């Protein structure tokens, strides 16, 4: 995992954009990523929350924004936090709460969350299993995706 002690939000945002362009789009990890990126419909938000409650407030704001804007203006959001979830287990435990936030915002069936983390590991795999790399990112990230 990258040392995040001295990174500002612009640096984190730029690293995330480079990962999106070079890994996700460049390696075609997601065939649906290129079109919204080219159309500038991908929002990258770096949370500066100091605790989980603040991060969940950021998540609520981004869910509401995405839910209220037409896809022609905003198709997807990457919500990144470089320091709050240093280990994958803590991040993974937060995902259930994040999924509950989708339901609480009445966006179930409209928006889903895809998790990305520098140490992402699918259940039943070894840490260095190649399949885990499809969900690895420079920083812990929630990808808020429109289901349609």
N, C-alpha and C positions, 0 to 999 in steps of 0.2 A: 504494500500500500504506500502511496506517496506521502511524504512528510507534509502535513497540512498546517503546521504551526504558523507559518508566515505568509500564507496565501491570502490574497484579497479576492473579492467576489468576481472582479474582471478576469483574473487569472483562472479561477475555477471555471467560469463560464467559457473562456477560450479553450481550456483543456477539454471540456465537455463537447464543445463544438468540433474540435479536431477529432475526438473519438467518434463522434457521430459521422463525420465526413470520411475518415480513413478506415475505421473498423466496421461500423454498422452499414454504411452505404458502400464504402470501398470494397469490403469483402462480401457484400450482398448478404449480410446476416439477416436483414429484414428487407424483403423485396418491396415493401410499402413505404420505406423511409425516404427514398430519394425525391419523390414527387412533392410532398409537403415541404421538404427542405428547400428545393429549388424555387418553390413558390413563396418562400419566406413565411410559412405558416406553422413553424416550430418555435415554441417559446421555451427559452432556457431561463429558469429562475433559481438563483442560489439563495437558499435560506440561511439567515444569520441567527436563527433562534438559538437560545442558550440552553434550552431544555426541551423535552419531548412535547409538552403542552404547546409551546410556541411553534414548534415544527408542525404540529397537527393543525394549528390555526392557519399557518401558511398553506397547508394542504387544503383546508376548507376553502380558503380564498381562491386558490387555483382551480379547484373543482367547480366552484360557483362561476368563475370567469369562463372557463371552458364550456360549462353547461349553458351559459347565457349568450355566448358568441356563436354566430354561424360558422360552420366549417370553412366557409369561403374566406373568413377573416382569421381564424385560429383553429388549426386542426389537431394539434397535440402539444403537450407540455412536458418538459423534463424538469422535475423538481429535485434539486441537488443539495445535499448538505455534506460538506467535506469533513466535518469533525464530530458530529453528534453520534454516529454509529460506526466506531472504529472496528468493531468485530462483527462478523457476519451473523452470529447467533443473536445479538441484540437487535440488529437490523431485521432479521427474519421474524423475531417476536413482534416487532412493531407492525408488520404487514397485515396482521389480522385487524388491528385497530384502523389501519389505513383503508382496508376493504370495508370496514364498518362505516367509515366516513363517506364512502361512495353511496351506501344505502341511506345514511342519515341526510345526505344532500339530495336525495330522491333522484339519483343518477344511475341506479342499478339498471343494467341493460342498455345504458347510453354510453357510460365511460367505464373502463376497466383499468386496473393498475398492473403494470409489468415492473418487477423489481430488478435492479442492477446493483452490483456491489463489487469492489475490487477482489473480494474473496468468495464470490458467489459459489455455492456448491449445491447441486441438486441432490435430493435425498437418495441414498443408495449408491452414490458415486464416491470415488476417491477424490481428494482435494485437487490433484493434478490431472484429473480426467478431462479430456479435450472438450467434452460436451458442456462443461461448466463455463467455458470461455464465451459462449454465446450470450451469457448474462453478466459478464464482467465489464466493469466500467472504471474510469479513473477514480470516481468518488461514489459513495452511496447515492443512488438515484431512484426516484419513482417516476416511471413513464406513464403519464395519464393519456390514455388512448381512447378515441371515439370508437365504439364498437361497430358502427356502420362504416 
